[in-house]
Amino acid sequence: MKLSSLPLVLLAFAASAQAQAQQPNGAGGGMAAGAADGTVNGVNPDSSVGSAAGITEDPAGLLSQSAGSQLEGTWSSKSNAVFTGPDFYDPVDELLIEPALPGISYSFTADGYWEQALYRVTGNPKNPKCPTAVLVFQHGTYEILSNQTLVMTPFRVDGRQLVSDPCKSSQSTYQRYNDTVIMQKWEVYVDPYHGRYRLDLYQFDGARLPPLYLAYKPPMMLPTMTMNPTEGASQATGVSSDESQSSTAESAATPSSAASLRKKIRRGLENRSRTPAVKKQSFDLEKLWWFGVSLIGVGATGWLVL
């Protein structure tokens, strides 16, 4: 090689090196640099999504707290449409309010109270036009046993159920409902995909419910007391210590306060203007209508005779 051509060779080599250095990540020298330390574009392909997003294992320190504190809050399924509280059940009109989408929700206080809101739709394979829908509200007290079994005991007179089967009846059936809920075990942890606190509940037979995600803390719940007492029923329960209603809790056990509570909470099975559920009437409206028509007829006849 002639000495006069050496500068041209050096210039060509330098231009090639500069072009490789300016290539974007994922090509040429960028990819080689990434592969050298086991990452692509600075992300370890073996890492979880949560880790890649910078989500810590326990961002709020919840998992290191007591069992009651871990459960505390309102948990809702993935539809994010069903939540406990006044938007699901109206204790004044004793009315269940249908959410936009099916789902389930549970709420817990740290001192032993719980609430349940269920909206389930079951398809009919024989007739797709006839799905069955069920809404359930319950609340009461819960206990965590030594083996981590979760036992939720309802206030028996407050539970409500609304069942809709359009192929059997044009009206829904509304009734009282109570069922002790037993969860074989439960787990609270940070979901590695969504990066949110997640609650897994395993039923008495070990079957896992759909995952629940923390929506509210403190929980969104109705008063943790018997809201619709019946005559002669014991006025059990009180108000959660998380609420500033201790005076109401103290008076809730007395007959006089029960009477005032009944005045505030109107008795009635359903509000027909907001739901098609069956409602019993104290008298027959049809007979009353015909009685009025007959009175009008008698009055008209008397006016013509006179």
C-alpha positions in Angstrom: 0.0 0.0 0.0 1.3 3.4 -0.9 1.8 5.9 1.8 -0.3 8.4 -0.2 -3.4 6.2 0.1 -3.1 5.7 3.9 -5.0 8.9 4.9 -7.9 7.9 2.6 -8.1 4.5 4.3 -8.1 6.1 7.8 -10.8 8.6 6.8 -13.0 5.7 5.5 -12.5 3.7 8.7 -13.4 6.7 10.9 -16.6 7.5 8.8 -17.7 3.8 9.2 -17.2 3.9 13.0 -19.1 7.2 13.3 -22.1 5.8 11.3 -22.3 2.7 13.6 -22.2 4.9 16.7 -25.2 7.0 15.4 -27.4 4.0 14.7 -30.6 3.8 17.0 -30.9 1.2 19.8 -31.9 -2.2 18.5 -29.6 -2.1 15.5 -25.9 -2.4 14.9 -23.7 -1.3 17.8 -26.7 -0.5 20.0 -28.0 -4.0 19.9 -24.6 -5.4 20.5 -24.1 -3.2 23.6 -27.5 -4.3 24.9 -26.8 -8.0 24.4 -23.5 -7.8 26.2 -25.1 -7.2 29.6 -28.2 -9.4 28.9 -30.7 -6.6 28.3 -32.5 -5.2 25.3 -33.0 -1.4 25.2 -32.0 -1.3 28.9 -34.8 -3.8 30.0 -34.0 -7.3 31.3 -36.2 -9.7 29.3 -36.4 -12.0 32.3 -37.9 -9.3 34.6 -41.6 -9.1 35.4 -43.8 -6.3 34.0 -44.2 -4.9 37.5 -40.5 -4.6 38.0 -40.0 -3.1 34.6 -42.6 -0.5 35.5 -40.7 0.4 38.6 -43.4 -1.0 41.0 -42.1 -2.0 44.4 -43.2 -5.2 46.2 -45.2 -3.3 48.8 -45.4 0.4 48.0 -47.6 1.4 50.9 -46.2 -1.1 53.5 -49.6 -2.8 53.7 -48.4 -6.4 53.7 -46.4 -5.8 56.9 -49.5 -4.8 58.8 -52.0 -6.9 60.8 -54.6 -9.1 59.1 -57.4 -6.6 59.7 -55.4 -3.7 58.3 -54.5 -5.7 55.2 -58.2 -6.5 54.5 -59.3 -2.9 55.3 -60.8 -1.2 52.3 -63.3 -1.6 49.4 -62.2 -4.3 47.0 -63.8 -4.6 43.5 -63.5 -7.1 40.6 -62.0 -6.2 37.3 -65.2 -4.8 35.8 -64.7 -1.8 38.2 -68.5 -1.3 38.1 -69.7 -2.9 41.4 -68.9 -1.2 44.7 -70.3 -1.6 48.1 -72.1 1.4 49.7 -75.1 3.6 48.9 -74.7 3.3 45.1 -75.6 -0.4 45.3 -78.1 -0.5 48.2 -80.5 2.2 49.4 -81.4 1.3 53.0 -84.1 4.0 53.2 -86.2 2.6 50.3 -84.7 -0.9 50.8 -83.7 -0.8 47.1 -81.1 -2.7 45.2 -79.6 -0.6 42.4 -78.4 -2.4 39.3 -74.8 -1.5 38.3 -73.7 -0.9 34.6 -71.8 -4.2 34.5 -71.7 -7.5 36.5 -69.1 -7.9 39.2 -68.5 -8.4 42.9 -67.3 -6.2 45.7 -66.3 -6.7 49.4 -65.5 -4.1 52.0 -63.8 -4.6 55.4 -63.0 -2.4 58.3 -60.0 -3.1 60.5 -62.2 -3.7 63.5 -64.3 -6.6 62.2 -67.1 -5.4 59.9 -67.7 -6.4 56.3 -70.1 -5.6 53.4 -70.9 -7.6 50.3 -72.3 -6.5 46.9 -72.8 -9.1 44.2 -74.2 -8.6 40.7 -74.1 -11.9 38.7 -75.6 -12.7 35.3 -75.9 -16.3 34.1 -76.5 -17.1 30.5 -79.2 -19.6 29.3 -77.6 -21.9 26.7 -81.1 -23.1 25.6 -82.4 -19.6 25.1 -79.8 -16.8 24.9 -82.5 -14.3 25.3 -83.2 -15.5 28.9 -80.2 -14.7 31.1 -80.7 -14.8 34.8 -79.5 -11.8 36.9 -79.0 -11.8 40.7 -78.2 -8.9 43.0 -77.2 -9.6 46.6 -76.5 -7.2 49.5 -75.2 -8.3 52.9 -73.2 -6.8 55.7 -72.2 -7.9 59.2 -69.2 -8.9 61.2 -66.2 -11.0 60.3 -63.6 -13.2 62.1 -60.3 -14.5 61.0 -59.6 -18.0 62.5 -56.2 -19.3 63.5 -55.9 -21.2 60.2 -56.6 -18.0 58.2 -60.2 -19.0 57.4 -62.4 -15.9 57.0 -65.9 -16.2 58.5 -68.3 -13.5 57.5 -71.5 -13.5 59.6 -74.4 -11.2 58.3 -76.9 -9.1 60.1 -79.8 -11.5 59.4 -82.6 -8.9 58.9 -80.6 -6.6 56.6 -79.6 -8.9 53.7 -81.5 -8.4 50.4 -81.7 -10.4 47.1 -83.2 -9.4 43.7 -83.6 -12.2 41.1 -84.6 -11.5 37.5 -85.6 -14.3 35.1 -87.3 -12.6 32.2 -88.5 -15.9 30.6 -90.4 -16.9 33.8 -91.8 -13.5 34.9 -91.8 -9.9 33.6 -91.2 -8.8 37.2 -88.1 -9.4 39.4 -88.4 -11.2 42.8 -87.2 -9.2 45.8 -86.7 -10.9 49.1 -84.8 -11.0 52.4 -81.5 -12.9 52.2 -78.9 -14.1 54.6 -76.0 -16.5 54.2 -72.9 -16.9 56.3 -69.9 -16.6 53.9 -66.8 -18.8 54.6 -63.6 -18.3 52.8 -61.1 -21.1 53.3 -58.2 -18.7 52.9 -57.3 -15.2 51.6 -54.3 -13.5 50.3 -53.4 -9.8 49.8 -50.4 -8.9 47.6 -49.3 -6.6 44.8 -50.5 -7.8 41.4 -47.3 -8.1 39.3 -49.1 -7.1 36.1 -51.3 -4.2 37.2 -49.2 -3.0 40.1 -52.2 -2.7 42.4 -53.1 -4.3 45.7 -55.0 -7.5 45.0 -57.2 -9.7 47.2 -57.7 -13.4 46.4 -60.6 -15.1 48.2 -60.9 -18.9 48.2 -64.3 -20.3 48.9 -65.0 -23.1 51.4 -64.3 -25.7 48.7 -61.0 -24.0 47.7 -62.4 -22.4 44.5 -61.0 -18.9 44.0 -63.2 -16.0 43.4 -62.4 -13.5 40.6 -59.5 -11.3 41.7 -60.4 -8.2 43.6 -58.5 -4.9 43.5 -58.3 -2.2 46.2 -60.5 0.7 45.2 -61.1 2.7 48.4 -59.2 2.9 51.7 -60.8 3.6 54.1 -63.7 1.6 52.7 -66.9 2.9 51.2 -69.6 1.2 53.3 -73.1 1.7 54.7 -73.4 2.1 58.5 -72.0 -1.0 60.3 -75.2 -1.6 62.2 -78.7 -3.2 61.7 -80.3 -0.6 59.4 -83.8 -2.3 59.0 -84.7 -3.9 62.3 -87.8 -5.9 62.6 -90.3 -6.0 65.4 -88.9 -8.2 68.3 -85.5 -8.6 66.6 -82.5 -7.9 68.8 -80.8 -4.6 68.1 -77.4 -6.1 67.7 -74.3 -4.5 66.5 -73.1 -1.0 66.8 -71.0 1.4 64.7 -67.4 0.8 63.6 -64.8 2.6 65.6 -63.5 3.9 62.3 -66.7 6.1 62.1 -67.4 9.1 64.3 -70.9 7.8 65.3 -70.2 6.5 68.8 -73.3 8.3 70.2 -75.5 6.6 67.7 -73.9 3.2 68.5 -74.6 3.7 72.2 -78.2 4.5 71.7 -78.8 1.8 69.0 -79.3 -0.8 71.7 -82.2 1.0 73.4 -85.9 0.7 72.4 -86.4 4.4 72.0 -83.5 4.8 69.6 -84.9 1.8 67.6 -88.2 3.6 67.2 -86.4 6.8 65.9 -84.3 4.7 63.6 -87.4 3.1 62.1 -88.8 6.6 61.5 -85.7 7.5 59.5 -85.7 4.2 57.6 -89.0 3.8 55.8 -90.3 0.3 55.6 -91.2 -1.0 52.1 -90.0 -3.8 49.9 -89.3 -1.9 46.7 -89.7 1.4 44.9 -91.5 0.6 41.7 -90.4 3.8 40.0 -86.8 2.6 40.0 -87.0 -1.1 39.7 -89.5 -3.7 38.3 -89.4 -5.8 41.5 -92.6 -7.2 42.9 -94.1 -5.1 45.6 -96.9 -6.2 47.9 -99.8 -3.7 48.3 -101.9 -3.4 51.4 -105.0 -3.1 49.2 -106.0 -4.0 45.6 -105.5 -1.0 43.4 -107.6 -2.5 40.6 -110.6 -2.9 42.9 -110.1 0.7 44.1 -110.1 1.9 40.4 -113.3 0.1 39.6 -114.9 1.4 42.8 -114.1 4.9 41.6 -115.5 4.3 38.2 -118.7 3.0 39.7 -119.1 6.1 41.8 -118.6 8.3 38.7 -121.3 6.2 36.9 -123.8 6.5 39.8 -123.2 10.2 40.0 -123.7 10.7 36.2 -126.9 8.6 36.2 -128.3 10.6 39.1 -127.4 13.9 37.3 -129.3 12.7 34.1 -132.3 11.6 36.1 -132.6 14.9 37.9 
